[in-house]
Amino acid sequence: MIPILHHYETSPFAELVRAAMGLKQLEWQSVIIPNILPKPDLTELTGGYARTPVLQIGADIYCDTAAILHALDEFKPTPSLYPAPLGSLHKVIANWAGGVQFFAHVGAAMGTMPAGAMPDSFVEDRKGRFGLDMAQLSKATPHLTSQALTAAYWLDASLADGRSFVGGDAPGHADLAFYSNTWFVRGIPFAKATSDAIFALPNLAAWFGRVKALGHGTHSEISADEAIAVAAAAEPAAIKGRIDAPFTAGQQVAVKTDGSGDATPTGKLAQLDPIGIIILRSGERCGNVAVHFPRLGQMVISA
């Protein structure tokens, strides 16, 4: 089974996953999705989750980079995305980089954009789904930029002992999370001053080059209809995890992502433990699928 990534080019979280494909030298298939709602083909698979990216392996659908990277590590265990000595501490660092630091980097990258630099449709989409207010973001940009630069200084200092990556000789999830934030800032021309300040840090600049050199693996393009047909022809993989109280197996639940205004997927609960959340649902075109979420950042509600 070939992994399928539903993504668009400029998404920093998609770049994180593409870099993970490169780290593991995976062959994968690419479905380009819209960067704003509606996303009917994507939500056919997820049941409503519409953030970017989403990974598909047969009839198993993985939402959020935490669930995606866990799935890729199980799909191809070596090289690990969680190498020693940090191991699972990669997840802790990546959670910080993808949380408060992601928002700081969004401010650093987008807060100085002049009016009209982004399509009105994109701005309205992000306002409705995530509460983005460009006027407020602009006011907060000096503070948010300082937070992004502080993280850059910390990373540069950590690499000053000669290590190649955050945890030592081998790259992992933490590297990819920091990398995608920096990649995003570097890609916005209006953030050139901030990007220049970040890349003036020699250890960070050299590290960024090493992560970028991992590449994206090998991919080919397929259509959304083809990806949905793959799901329809497959069955979800066997469930390995448990269900923690007070929920029970088969219970109808909804899974709501913190801070998102997207539709809430519903289905029969098949797993709920520290490893993650799985619900079983059926779509009109995709058939029976298992939708996977990480445990952190998700609210499970009786439906």
Secondary structure by P-SEA (a helix, b strand, c coil): cbbbbbcccccaaaaaaaaaaaaacccbbbbbbbcccccaaaaaacccccccbbbbcccbbbccaaaaaaaaaaacccccccccccccaaaaaaaaaacaaaaaaaaacccccccccccaaaaaaaaaaccccaaaaaaaaaaaaaaaaaaaaaaaaaacccccccccccccaaaaaaaaaaaaaaacccaaaaaaaaacaaaaaaaaaaaaaccccbbbbbcaaaaaaaaaaccccccccccccccccccbbbbbccccccbbbbcccccccccbbbbbbccccccbbbbbbbccccccccc
